[in-house]
Amino acid sequence: MLERLQAQVDFALELDRLKSVQRRTTLADASRLENSAEHSWHIALMAVVLAEHGPPKLDVERTVRMLLVHDVVEIDAGDTFCYDETATVGKAEREELAARRLFGLLPDDLGQECLALWHEFESRETPEARFANSVDRFAPLLLNIATEGGSWRRHGVERDQVQRRLAPIGDGAPALWEYTQRLLDQAEERGWFAGGSGPDEPSEPA
Amino acid sequence: MLERLQAQVDFALELDRLKSVQRRTTLADASRLENSAEHSWHIALMAVVLAEHGPPKLDVERTVRMLLVHDVVEIDAGDTFCYDETATVGKAEREELAARRLFGLLPDDLGQECLALWHEFESRETPEARFANSVDRFAPLLLNIATEGGSWRRHGVERDQVQRRLAPIGDGAPALWEYTQRLLDQAEERGWFAGGSGPDEPSEPA
Protein backbone atom coordinates (compact mmCIF):
# COMPACT_ATOMS: atom_id res chain seq x y z
CA MET A 1 0.00 0.00 0.00
CA LEU A 2 2.80 2.41 0.88
CA GLU A 3 4.61 1.43 -2.33
CA ARG A 4 1.46 2.26 -4.28
CA LEU A 5 1.08 5.63 -2.57
CA GLN A 6 4.75 6.38 -3.18
CA ALA A 7 4.29 5.73 -6.92
CA GLN A 8 1.30 8.08 -6.97
CA VAL A 9 3.29 10.77 -5.16
CA ASP A 10 6.25 10.35 -7.52
CA PHE A 11 3.89 10.84 -10.46
CA ALA A 12 2.31 13.90 -8.78
CA LEU A 13 5.73 15.48 -8.35
CA GLU A 14 6.76 14.69 -11.94
CA LEU A 15 3.57 16.45 -13.13
CA ASP A 16 4.98 19.67 -11.71
CA ARG A 17 7.31 19.90 -14.70
CA LEU A 18 4.40 20.62 -17.06
CA LYS A 19 4.31 24.11 -15.50
CA SER A 20 7.64 24.80 -17.23
CA VAL A 21 6.53 23.75 -20.72
CA GLN A 22 5.85 26.90 -22.71
CA ARG A 23 3.24 27.19 -25.44
CA ARG A 24 3.28 29.69 -28.32
CA THR A 25 0.24 31.63 -27.13
CA THR A 26 0.57 34.35 -24.52
CA LEU A 27 -1.83 35.15 -21.71
CA ALA A 28 -4.73 37.43 -22.68
CA ASP A 29 -2.82 40.44 -21.28
CA ALA A 30 0.20 39.50 -23.47
CA SER A 31 2.46 39.61 -20.38
CA ARG A 32 4.16 36.25 -21.03
CA LEU A 33 3.83 32.91 -22.82
CA GLU A 34 1.27 30.51 -21.44
CA ASN A 35 2.41 27.16 -20.02
CA SER A 36 0.78 23.81 -20.64
CA ALA A 37 -0.27 23.22 -17.02
CA GLU A 38 -2.30 26.42 -16.65
CA HIS A 39 -3.69 25.89 -20.18
CA SER A 40 -4.89 22.45 -19.06
CA TRP A 41 -6.70 23.97 -16.08
CA HIS A 42 -8.24 26.63 -18.28
CA ILE A 43 -9.72 24.21 -20.79
CA ALA A 44 -10.86 21.71 -18.15
CA LEU A 45 -12.96 24.43 -16.51
CA MET A 46 -14.06 25.75 -19.92
CA ALA A 47 -15.31 22.25 -20.77
CA VAL A 48 -17.49 22.32 -17.64
CA VAL A 49 -19.10 25.68 -18.45
CA LEU A 50 -19.40 25.03 -22.22
CA ALA A 51 -20.60 21.41 -21.94
CA GLU A 52 -24.08 22.22 -23.24
CA HIS A 53 -22.54 23.05 -26.65
CA GLY A 54 -21.04 19.58 -26.91
CA PRO A 55 -22.76 16.43 -28.17
CA PRO A 56 -25.95 15.28 -26.42
CA LYS A 57 -25.41 13.06 -23.35
CA LEU A 58 -21.77 14.17 -23.13
CA ASP A 59 -19.87 12.50 -20.29
CA VAL A 60 -18.39 15.68 -18.82
CA GLU A 61 -16.34 13.80 -16.26
CA ARG A 62 -14.44 11.80 -18.87
CA THR A 63 -14.01 14.93 -20.98
CA VAL A 64 -12.46 16.76 -18.02
CA ARG A 65 -10.18 13.83 -17.16
CA MET A 66 -8.99 13.73 -20.77
CA LEU A 67 -8.20 17.45 -20.67
CA LEU A 68 -6.33 17.09 -17.39
CA VAL A 69 -4.00 14.46 -18.91
CA HIS A 70 -3.94 15.57 -22.57
CA ASP A 71 -0.69 17.56 -22.39
CA VAL A 72 1.20 15.52 -19.77
CA VAL A 73 3.31 13.92 -22.53
CA GLU A 74 4.82 17.36 -23.19
CA ILE A 75 6.88 16.95 -20.01
CA ASP A 76 9.14 14.70 -22.10
CA ALA A 77 8.14 15.54 -25.68
CA GLY A 78 7.79 19.33 -25.39
CA ASP A 79 5.04 21.46 -26.91
CA THR A 80 5.00 21.16 -30.69
CA PHE A 81 3.91 24.36 -32.44
CA CYS A 82 0.91 23.32 -34.50
CA TYR A 83 1.86 25.52 -37.47
CA ASP A 84 5.43 24.20 -37.69
CA GLU A 85 5.32 21.29 -40.16
CA THR A 86 8.94 20.29 -39.54
CA ALA A 87 8.41 20.03 -35.80
CA THR A 88 5.40 17.75 -36.20
CA VAL A 89 7.57 15.06 -37.87
CA GLY A 90 8.01 12.24 -35.35
CA LYS A 91 5.68 13.95 -32.89
CA ALA A 92 3.39 10.93 -32.51
CA GLU A 93 6.31 8.59 -31.72
CA ARG A 94 7.93 11.04 -29.29
CA GLU A 95 4.64 11.51 -27.48
CA GLU A 96 3.86 7.79 -27.35
CA LEU A 97 7.22 7.14 -25.68
CA ALA A 98 6.60 10.01 -23.30
CA ALA A 99 3.16 8.70 -22.40
CA ARG A 100 4.55 5.24 -21.63
CA ARG A 101 7.29 6.60 -19.39
CA LEU A 102 5.17 9.18 -17.58
CA PHE A 103 1.98 7.19 -17.03
CA GLY A 104 4.25 4.20 -16.33
CA LEU A 105 5.29 5.93 -13.10
CA LEU A 106 1.81 5.20 -11.74
CA PRO A 107 0.56 1.86 -10.38
CA ASP A 108 -0.39 -0.22 -13.40
CA ASP A 109 -4.20 0.18 -13.25
CA LEU A 110 -3.99 3.97 -12.98
CA GLY A 111 -1.27 4.23 -15.60
CA GLN A 112 -3.39 2.24 -18.06
CA GLU A 113 -6.37 4.47 -17.32
CA CYS A 114 -4.38 7.65 -18.02
CA LEU A 115 -2.84 6.17 -21.16
CA ALA A 116 -6.31 5.19 -22.42
CA LEU A 117 -7.61 8.72 -21.75
CA TRP A 118 -4.70 10.24 -23.65
CA HIS A 119 -5.17 7.83 -26.60
CA GLU A 120 -8.89 8.61 -26.61
CA PHE A 121 -8.15 12.34 -26.75
CA GLU A 122 -5.63 11.94 -29.55
CA SER A 123 -7.89 9.67 -31.66
CA ARG A 124 -10.81 12.13 -31.65
CA GLU A 125 -13.28 9.30 -32.21
CA THR A 126 -15.60 9.44 -29.21
CA PRO A 127 -18.00 12.37 -28.65
CA GLU A 128 -16.08 13.23 -25.46
CA ALA A 129 -12.73 13.30 -27.30
CA ARG A 130 -14.20 15.44 -30.06
CA PHE A 131 -15.61 17.93 -27.57
CA ALA A 132 -12.35 17.94 -25.58
CA ASN A 133 -10.44 18.73 -28.77
CA SER A 134 -12.91 21.52 -29.59
CA VAL A 135 -12.24 23.25 -26.29
CA ASP A 136 -8.48 22.67 -26.58
CA ARG A 137 -8.48 24.56 -29.90
CA PHE A 138 -11.03 27.17 -28.92
CA ALA A 139 -8.99 28.44 -25.93
CA PRO A 140 -5.89 29.65 -27.85
CA LEU A 141 -8.24 31.27 -30.40
CA LEU A 142 -9.67 33.42 -27.59
CA LEU A 143 -6.15 34.34 -26.44
CA ASN A 144 -5.03 35.21 -29.97
CA ILE A 145 -8.09 37.42 -30.43
CA ALA A 146 -7.51 39.11 -27.05
CA THR A 147 -3.91 39.87 -28.05
CA GLU A 148 -4.79 41.24 -31.51
CA GLY A 149 -3.52 38.30 -33.47
CA GLY A 150 -0.96 37.09 -30.91
CA SER A 151 0.91 33.98 -32.07
CA TRP A 152 -0.63 34.16 -35.58
CA ARG A 153 1.02 37.53 -36.18
CA ARG A 154 4.29 36.68 -34.42
CA HIS A 155 4.69 33.56 -36.56
CA GLY A 156 3.17 34.80 -39.83
CA VAL A 157 0.30 32.31 -39.91
CA GLU A 158 -2.32 32.49 -42.68
CA ARG A 159 -6.06 32.28 -42.18
CA ASP A 160 -6.25 29.02 -44.18
CA GLN A 161 -3.81 27.39 -41.79
CA VAL A 162 -5.81 28.58 -38.77
CA GLN A 163 -9.03 27.49 -40.43
CA ARG A 164 -7.68 23.94 -40.91
CA ARG A 165 -6.17 23.80 -37.44
CA LEU A 166 -9.41 24.89 -35.79
CA ALA A 167 -11.74 22.72 -37.92
CA PRO A 168 -12.07 20.08 -35.14
CA ILE A 169 -13.98 22.69 -33.14
CA GLY A 170 -16.85 22.09 -35.57
CA ASP A 171 -16.75 18.32 -35.05
CA GLY A 172 -17.23 18.58 -31.31
CA ALA A 173 -19.17 21.79 -30.80
CA PRO A 174 -21.06 23.26 -33.78
CA ALA A 175 -22.13 26.40 -31.88
CA LEU A 176 -18.50 27.17 -31.00
CA TRP A 177 -17.56 26.70 -34.63
CA GLU A 178 -20.08 29.31 -35.78
CA TYR A 179 -18.76 31.67 -33.13
CA THR A 180 -15.19 30.86 -34.24
CA GLN A 181 -15.98 31.81 -37.84
CA ARG A 182 -17.16 35.24 -36.74
CA LEU A 183 -13.98 35.78 -34.72
CA LEU A 184 -11.80 34.70 -37.66
CA ASP A 185 -13.69 37.04 -40.01
CA GLN A 186 -13.01 39.93 -37.64
CA ALA A 187 -9.35 38.92 -37.32
CA GLU A 188 -9.04 38.85 -41.10
CA GLU A 189 -10.68 42.30 -41.45
CA ARG A 190 -8.15 43.62 -38.94
CA GLY A 191 -5.24 42.15 -40.90
CA TRP A 192 -4.04 39.75 -38.23
CA PHE A 193 -3.26 36.92 -40.67
CA ALA A 194 -0.26 36.65 -42.96
CA GLY A 195 -0.95 36.99 -46.68
CA GLY A 196 -4.27 38.64 -45.96
CA SER A 197 -5.79 41.79 -47.38
CA GLY A 198 -6.40 43.54 -44.07
CA PRO A 199 -5.00 46.95 -43.06
CA ASP A 200 -1.58 45.52 -42.00
CA GLU A 201 -0.63 44.11 -45.32
CA PRO A 202 -2.69 45.53 -48.19
CA SER A 203 -2.60 43.41 -51.34
CA GLU A 204 -3.61 44.12 -54.92
CA PRO A 205 -6.87 42.61 -56.08
CA ALA A 206 -6.17 39.52 -58.21
CA MET B 1 -28.54 31.43 -27.25
CA LEU B 2 -25.77 33.66 -28.61
CA GLU B 3 -26.09 35.88 -25.55
CA ARG B 4 -25.66 32.80 -23.36
CA LEU B 5 -22.57 31.67 -25.29
CA GLN B 6 -21.12 35.19 -25.11
CA ALA B 7 -21.48 35.17 -21.30
CA GLN B 8 -19.69 31.82 -21.16
CA VAL B 9 -16.90 33.11 -23.38
CA ASP B 10 -16.57 36.30 -21.30
CA PHE B 11 -16.19 34.12 -18.19
CA ALA B 12 -13.65 31.88 -19.95
CA LEU B 13 -11.54 34.91 -20.85
CA GLU B 14 -11.78 36.36 -17.34
CA LEU B 15 -10.49 33.03 -15.98
CA ASP B 16 -7.22 33.69 -17.79
CA ARG B 17 -6.31 36.20 -15.07
CA LEU B 18 -5.86 33.40 -12.52
CA LYS B 19 -2.63 32.54 -14.35
CA SER B 20 -1.18 35.81 -13.02
CA VAL B 21 -2.06 35.22 -9.35
CA GLN B 22 1.12 34.13 -7.57
CA ARG B 23 1.21 31.76 -4.64
CA ARG B 24 3.96 31.59 -1.99
CA THR B 25 5.20 28.16 -3.02
CA THR B 26 7.66 27.75 -5.87
CA LEU B 27 7.75 25.02 -8.49
CA ALA B 28 9.58 21.84 -7.43
CA ASP B 29 12.72 23.07 -9.24
CA ALA B 30 12.54 26.37 -7.30
CA SER B 31 12.72 28.30 -10.59
CA ARG B 32 9.81 30.63 -9.86
CA LEU B 33 6.66 31.07 -7.77
CA GLU B 34 3.72 28.90 -8.69
CA ASN B 35 0.49 30.50 -9.92
CA SER B 36 -3.02 29.56 -8.86
CA ALA B 37 -4.13 28.33 -12.31
CA GLU B 38 -1.40 25.74 -12.74
CA HIS B 39 -1.79 24.77 -9.06
CA SER B 40 -5.49 24.13 -9.75
CA TRP B 41 -4.63 21.81 -12.65
CA HIS B 42 -2.06 20.01 -10.54
CA ILE B 43 -4.44 19.22 -7.70
CA ALA B 44 -7.36 18.34 -9.99
CA LEU B 45 -5.22 15.65 -11.63
CA MET B 46 -3.77 14.61 -8.27
CA ALA B 47 -7.33 14.09 -7.00
CA VAL B 48 -7.95 11.69 -9.88
CA VAL B 49 -4.87 9.57 -9.19
CA LEU B 50 -5.17 9.72 -5.38
CA ALA B 51 -8.95 9.18 -5.23
CA GLU B 52 -8.63 5.72 -3.65
CA HIS B 53 -7.20 7.36 -0.51
CA GLY B 54 -10.33 9.48 -0.09
CA PRO B 55 -13.58 8.49 1.59
CA PRO B 56 -15.44 5.42 0.27
CA LYS B 57 -17.83 6.10 -2.64
CA LEU B 58 -16.14 9.44 -3.31
CA ASP B 59 -17.72 11.38 -6.18
CA VAL B 60 -14.49 12.12 -8.06
CA GLU B 61 -16.23 14.26 -10.66
CA ARG B 62 -17.61 16.70 -8.08
CA THR B 63 -14.24 16.73 -6.30
CA VAL B 64 -12.48 17.66 -9.54
CA ARG B 65 -15.05 20.37 -10.37
CA MET B 66 -14.56 21.84 -6.91
CA LEU B 67 -10.80 21.93 -7.39
CA LEU B 68 -11.16 23.56 -10.81
CA VAL B 69 -13.18 26.45 -9.31
CA HIS B 70 -11.72 26.61 -5.78
CA ASP B 71 -9.21 29.41 -6.47
CA VAL B 72 -11.15 31.42 -9.08
CA VAL B 73 -12.07 34.01 -6.41
CA GLU B 74 -8.37 34.92 -6.20
CA ILE B 75 -8.73 36.75 -9.53
CA ASP B 76 -10.33 39.55 -7.49
CA ALA B 77 -9.32 38.72 -3.92
CA GLY B 78 -5.69 37.65 -4.47
CA ASP B 79 -3.94 34.70 -2.87
CA THR B 80 -3.85 35.02 0.91
CA PHE B 81 -0.74 33.52 2.49
CA CYS B 82 -2.09 30.96 4.92
CA TYR B 83 0.54 31.72 7.59
CA ASP B 84 -0.09 35.49 7.56
CA GLU B 85 -2.72 36.10 10.24
CA THR B 86 -3.12 39.77 9.37
CA ALA B 87 -3.86 39.00 5.73
CA THR B 88 -6.57 36.50 6.60
CA VAL B 89 -8.67 39.24 8.29
CA GLY B 90 -11.59 40.00 5.98
CA LYS B 91 -10.57 37.19 3.62
CA ALA B 92 -13.97 35.47 3.73
CA GLU B 93 -15.84 38.68 2.86
CA ARG B 94 -13.41 39.62 0.06
CA GLU B 95 -13.69 36.17 -1.45
CA GLU B 96 -17.49 36.06 -1.19
CA LEU B 97 -17.71 39.35 -3.11
CA ALA B 98 -15.24 38.01 -5.66
CA ALA B 99 -17.22 34.80 -6.11
CA ARG B 100 -20.44 36.72 -6.70
CA ARG B 101 -18.86 38.99 -9.30
CA LEU B 102 -16.89 36.28 -11.12
CA PHE B 103 -19.45 33.47 -11.17
CA GLY B 104 -22.05 36.19 -11.83
CA LEU B 105 -20.50 36.63 -15.29
CA LEU B 106 -21.96 33.23 -16.23
CA PRO B 107 -25.57 32.50 -17.17
CA ASP B 108 -27.47 32.22 -13.90
CA ASP B 109 -27.77 28.41 -13.71
CA LEU B 110 -24.04 27.88 -14.32
CA GLY B 111 -23.06 30.74 -12.01
CA GLN B 112 -25.12 29.22 -9.19
CA GLU B 113 -23.54 25.82 -9.82
CA CYS B 114 -20.00 27.24 -9.58
CA LEU B 115 -20.87 29.29 -6.51
CA ALA B 116 -22.30 26.19 -4.82
CA LEU B 117 -19.15 24.20 -5.65
CA TRP B 118 -16.96 26.93 -4.18
CA HIS B 119 -19.09 27.16 -1.01
CA GLU B 120 -18.98 23.38 -0.70
CA PHE B 121 -15.18 23.42 -0.95
CA GLU B 122 -14.85 26.20 1.62
CA SER B 123 -17.26 24.59 4.10
CA ARG B 124 -15.36 21.27 4.21
CA GLU B 125 -18.52 19.42 5.25
CA THR B 126 -19.08 16.87 2.49
CA PRO B 127 -16.68 13.93 1.92
CA GLU B 128 -15.82 15.40 -1.51
CA ALA B 129 -14.99 18.81 -0.03
CA ARG B 130 -12.88 17.21 2.68
CA PHE B 131 -10.93 15.16 0.15
CA ALA B 132 -10.55 18.19 -2.15
CA ASN B 133 -9.12 20.18 0.76
CA SER B 134 -6.73 17.31 1.57
CA VAL B 135 -5.26 17.38 -1.90
CA ASP B 136 -5.14 21.20 -1.94
CA ARG B 137 -2.97 21.13 1.18
CA PHE B 138 -0.94 18.08 0.26
CA ALA B 139 0.36 19.59 -3.02
CA PRO B 140 2.28 22.57 -1.52
CA LEU B 141 3.71 20.19 1.10
CA LEU B 142 5.28 18.16 -1.72
CA LEU B 143 6.68 21.34 -3.29
CA ASN B 144 8.08 22.58 0.02
CA ILE B 145 9.75 19.22 0.60
CA ALA B 146 11.17 19.19 -2.95
CA THR B 147 12.65 22.66 -2.38
CA GLU B 148 14.19 21.83 1.02
CA GLY B 149 11.73 23.79 3.10
CA GLY B 150 10.71 26.30 0.40
CA SER B 151 8.12 28.80 1.60
CA TRP B 152 8.38 27.55 5.23
CA ARG B 153 12.03 28.60 5.40
CA ARG B 154 11.59 31.80 3.40
CA HIS B 155 8.83 32.95 5.74
CA GLY B 156 10.09 31.50 9.03
CA VAL B 157 7.15 29.17 9.60
CA GLU B 158 7.15 26.80 12.60
CA ARG B 159 6.24 23.13 12.50
CA ASP B 160 3.20 23.69 14.76
CA GLN B 161 1.81 26.18 12.26
CA VAL B 162 2.33 23.75 9.39
CA GLN B 163 0.84 20.94 11.45
CA ARG B 164 -2.34 22.95 12.09
CA ARG B 165 -2.55 24.16 8.50
CA LEU B 166 -2.23 20.65 7.10
CA ALA B 167 -4.54 18.95 9.62
CA PRO B 168 -7.47 18.88 7.12
CA ILE B 169 -5.43 16.35 5.11
CA GLY B 170 -6.26 13.86 7.86
CA ASP B 171 -10.01 14.61 7.67
CA GLY B 172 -10.20 13.78 3.97
CA ALA B 173 -7.45 11.24 3.39
CA PRO B 174 -6.03 9.38 6.42
CA ALA B 175 -3.33 7.60 4.36
CA LEU B 176 -2.04 10.94 3.07
CA TRP B 177 -1.97 12.25 6.63
CA GLU B 178 0.26 9.40 7.80
CA TYR B 179 2.54 10.04 4.84
CA THR B 180 2.48 13.77 5.65
CA GLN B 181 3.63 13.13 9.21
CA ARG B 182 6.67 11.26 7.95
CA LEU B 183 7.56 14.11 5.59
CA LEU B 184 7.16 16.68 8.38
CA ASP B 185 9.36 14.61 10.70
CA GLN B 186 12.07 14.53 8.05
CA ALA B 187 11.69 18.28 7.45
CA GLU B 188 12.05 18.92 11.17
CA GLU B 189 15.16 16.72 11.40
CA ARG B 190 16.68 18.75 8.58
CA GLY B 191 15.93 22.02 10.33
CA TRP B 192 13.53 23.42 7.76
CA PHE B 193 11.13 24.90 10.33
CA ALA B 194 11.61 28.08 12.34
CA GLY B 195 12.16 27.65 16.06
CA GLY B 196 13.12 24.02 15.58
CA SER B 197 16.07 22.10 16.91
CA GLY B 198 17.35 20.88 13.55
CA PRO B 199 20.82 21.53 12.14
CA ASP B 200 19.90 25.06 10.93
CA GLU B 201 19.03 26.52 14.27
CA PRO B 202 20.31 24.47 17.23
CA SER B 203 18.53 25.22 20.52
CA GLU B 204 19.38 24.41 24.13
CA PRO B 205 17.43 21.65 25.80
CA ALA B 206 14.81 23.16 28.14
Chai-1 contact restraints between the chains, C-beta under 6 A:
chainA,res_idxA,chainB,res_idxB,connection_type,confidence,min_distance_angstrom,max_distance_angstrom,comment,restraint_id
A,Q8,B,V49,contact,1.0,0.0,6.0,A-B,restraint_1
A,Q8,B,L50,contact,1.0,0.0,6.0,A-B,restraint_2
A,A12,B,M46,contact,1.0,0.0,6.0,A-B,restraint_3
A,L13,B,A28,contact,1.0,0.0,6.0,A-B,restraint_4
A,L13,B,L142,contact,1.0,0.0,6.0,A-B,restraint_5
A,D16,B,L27,contact,1.0,0.0,6.0,A-B,restraint_6
A,D16,B,A28,contact,1.0,0.0,6.0,A-B,restraint_7
A,K19,B,L27,contact,1.0,0.0,6.0,A-B,restraint_8
A,K19,B,E38,contact,1.0,0.0,6.0,A-B,restraint_9
A,L27,B,D16,contact,1.0,0.0,6.0,A-B,restraint_10
A,L27,B,K19,contact,1.0,0.0,6.0,A-B,restraint_11
A,A28,B,L13,contact,1.0,0.0,6.0,A-B,restraint_12
A,A28,B,D16,contact,1.0,0.0,6.0,A-B,restraint_13
A,A37,B,E38,contact,1.0,0.0,6.0,A-B,restraint_14
A,A37,B,W41,contact,1.0,0.0,6.0,A-B,restraint_15
A,E38,B,K19,contact,1.0,0.0,6.0,A-B,restraint_16
A,E38,B,A37,contact,1.0,0.0,6.0,A-B,restraint_17
A,E38,B,E38,contact,1.0,0.0,6.0,A-B,restraint_18
A,S40,B,W41,contact,1.0,0.0,6.0,A-B,restraint_19
A,W41,B,A37,contact,1.0,0.0,6.0,A-B,restraint_20
A,W41,B,S40,contact,1.0,0.0,6.0,A-B,restraint_21
A,W41,B,W41,contact,1.0,0.0,6.0,A-B,restraint_22
A,A44,B,L68,contact,1.0,0.0,6.0,A-B,restraint_23
A,L45,B,L68,contact,1.0,0.0,6.0,A-B,restraint_24
A,M46,B,A12,contact,1.0,0.0,6.0,A-B,restraint_25
A,V49,B,Q8,contact,1.0,0.0,6.0,A-B,restraint_26
A,V49,B,L110,contact,1.0,0.0,6.0,A-B,restraint_27
A,L50,B,Q8,contact,1.0,0.0,6.0,A-B,restraint_28
A,E61,B,E61,contact,1.0,0.0,6.0,A-B,restraint_29
A,V64,B,V64,contact,1.0,0.0,6.0,A-B,restraint_30
A,L68,B,A44,contact,1.0,0.0,6.0,A-B,restraint_31
A,L68,B,L45,contact,1.0,0.0,6.0,A-B,restraint_32
A,L110,B,V49,contact,1.0,0.0,6.0,A-B,restraint_33
A,L142,B,L13,contact,1.0,0.0,6.0,A-B,restraint_34
